[in-house]
């Protein structure tokens, strides 16, 4: 491996053996990267024997909802040893282009902005976007341009993952305790609710993200950087949720069928802003 390659640490979470077929595909794709020196660590509740994984931490916890959070500790413990960091669930397919684009965007976005991804699922009828549901939507007044590229904020910041440069990781670490989930019922949060209620503004929906989701959403909500999606290169910033469970609501998942028509219309509206 060339010493000129940027060092990328990928920390994935795995629970049980139901999704090992997806984990294998994710690992295989990561190890095929040509422009990065990739190290893969998996935190799991079971032993794993998958080619390409560099190290498996087998953990026993009283609450396995906290298993994803243990990945943040691994990243923080290695903050001085890598150039880039990825956290991901075992079923989200990272492509080399995702990392390249994140680096590119990091060079043109202000320090208080960070690029992100949009999850999608796919079947024979096309792409669907499970994050585009309920009161989640684009902020149509959030469009910003940098170096000829347009960015906008999608207010569902969950993507079951995050990508951080070393500088971004250290910046987030100054804003929050990277080893713990942010307690949103802080005095600051309560003040925001009080002010919004006083002026008749819509109150923030509580419990918007689960404990598992907060492992990544805390980064985007409290890390001092607003999450922006590059809408002028929208297709380059989509990440595939491999199980495709939400399209038809399989295995108890809610049916979340925000299709490509609605998403395309929204992105076109943003691009015209």
N, C-alpha and C positions, 0 to 999 in steps of 0.2 A: 504494500500500500504506500503510495507516494506521500512524503511528508508535506507536500504542497496542498494537499486536500484539506478542506475545513473539517474539523472534527464534530460529528453530530451524535449526540446522545439521545436515544429513543427509549422512553420508559413506558411500557404498556401494562395494562391491568387485565388479568384473566380470572374468571370465576367458573369453576367446574369444567366439564369436558364437552358441553353442548355446542360450543362455537369454535372448537379447535380447527375446523376446516377453514374458517375465516382467518384465524390467527396465523395459520400456516401461509395463507396467501399474502397477508399483510407483511409477514417477515420476509417472505420470498421477494416481494416487491422492494422492500427497503434494502435488502442485501444486493439488489441489482443496480443500486445507485452507482453512477460512475464518477460523479463530481464531489462526493463526500466520503469521508472515512466514518462509517456507520457502526456504532456500538448499540446493541439491543439488550435491554434488561427487562424482564417480565416479572411483575409481582403477582403471585398466584396463590390460590388456596390448595392447589394440587401440584404434584410433580409434573414436569413437562419434559418431553424429549423431542424437540423440534429443531431440525437443522437450521442454523443461522442465528439462533438466540445465543448471546454471549454468556448470559448469567440469569438464573431463575432464583428469585427470593420466594420461598414457600413460607407463607405467613398464616398463623392461627390467630383469629380475632374473635372477640365476643360479638361484634357487630360488623358483618361483612359489607354493609353499606359504606364503611370507612376504608375498605380495601383500596379504592381508587386514590384516596388521599395519601396513602403510603408512597405513591409514585412521586408526589411532590417532594417528599423528604429525600428520595434518591436523587432527584434533580438538584435540590438545594445542596446536598452533601457534595455534589460534583460540579458545583457552579464555577469553580476556577479551572476546570480541566477540559472544558469543551467550548467550541465556538457557538454552537447552536443546540437547542433543546426541544424535544417533542414529547408531549404527553398524549397518549391516545388509548381509547378502549380497543378491545381485541378485534373489532369488526369494522374499522374505518380504514379505507385504503389510501394510504399516503403515496403520492407520486413525487418523483424527483422535482417535477415542475413546481409543485407546491412550495418546496423549500427555496428554489431559485427565485420564484416570484416574491416570497416573503423577504428575502434579502434585498431584492431590487426595490421593493416598496419601502423598506426600512431606510433606504438611502435618500428617498425623496419626500417621505412623510415627515411632518414635524414630530418632535420628541413626544408630544402628548397625543399622538395617534399611533395605532397599530393595525396592521392588516389582519384579516381573518378569512374564514372559509364558510361556505354554505353547504349544509348536508343535503344530499339527494338520494333518492331510491329510484329504481328503474325496473320496468317490466316491458312486455312486448308493445304496450301502448305508449311508452315514452317515459320521461322523467317526472318525478313527483318530489315535492319539497316538504317533508314532515314538520320542519320548523315554522312554516308559513301557515299558522292556524290560530284560532281563538283571537285574542287581541294583539297578537304579534303581527307586525307589519313593518314596512320601510318607513323611515322618517323622510318624507318627500322634500323637506326643506334642509336636508343635511348634506346636499351635494357639494363637494369640494374638488378642485382641480389642482393637480401637481404634475409638472413636467409633461403636460399634454394628456395625462390620465385622469379619469373621473372616479371619485370614490363617494360612497354613501353609507349611512348607518342603518343596519337592519336591527330592530330592537329586540329580537330574540338572539342573544349573544351566545346561546348554547351551541356547541359544535362537537361535543364529546372529545375534545382535544384542544391543544394549543401548540403554537410554534413560537419560540422566543429566541432572539439572539442573546448572547451573554449580557450585553448592555441592557437589554430589555428585562432580562431576568433580575439583574441587580437593581434595576429601577423599581420593579414590582416589589422586591424584597424590602425596599425602604418604605413602601406604602402599607404593606400588610405583613403579618406573620405568615411566611410562606408555608409553614408547617401546620397551620391550623386553618379551618374554614372561618370566614368572616361572619361574625354575629350581626345580622342586619337589624336586630332590635337594639341598636346602640342609640345613644342620645341624639346623635346627628340624624339618624334615620327617623326617629320620632319627631324631631323638629321639622323635617321636610314634610311629613304627613300633616303636622299641625298647621303649617303655613299653607299647604295646598287646600286643606279643608276650610281654612279661614277665607280664602279668596275664591272658593267654589270650584277649585280645580280638581280634576280627576285624581283620586288617590291611587298610589301604586298598589298593584295587586300583590298581596302577601303570599309567601310560599310559592313564588313563581318557578323556582328551581329546586329540585330535590337535592339531598345531600350529595349524591353521586354527581349530579350535574354541576354543583357548586365548585367542584375541583377545578373546572375550567372557567365557569362563569365569573367566579371571584376575580380572576385575572383581568377580565374585561370590564367588570363593574367597579372594582376598587383598586386596580393597579396603577391608576394615574394616567391611563392611555385610553382614548376612545376607540372602540373597534370600528374599523371601516372596511367595506368590501369594495374592491376595484370593479366597478360596474362596466367600465369600458373594455375590460378583459374578463367579463363575467364567467365564461366557460372555464377559464383557467383557475378559477377560485372556488370550484365545487369539489366536495369530497364525498365519495360513495359510501353510504351505509350498506354494507354488503348483504345483510340478511333480507332486505326489502320487506320488512315485516309490517310497516305502518300503512302501506298502500291499501291492503285489504283488512287491516286490523288483526293479523294472524297472532296466535299464541297470546291472546289477551291484550294485545296492544290496541290502542285506540285507532280508528280508521282516520288517517290524516292524508287526504288526497288533494293537496294543493298542487295542481298540475302545472305544466309548462306554459299553458296559455295565460294563466293569471300571473305567473312569475315574469314571463316575457313582456306582458303589458305593463307591469310595474317597473321593470328595468328600463323599458323604452321611455316611460314617463319621466323617470329620473334623468335619463340621458338628455332629454329635451329641456331640463330645468336650466 
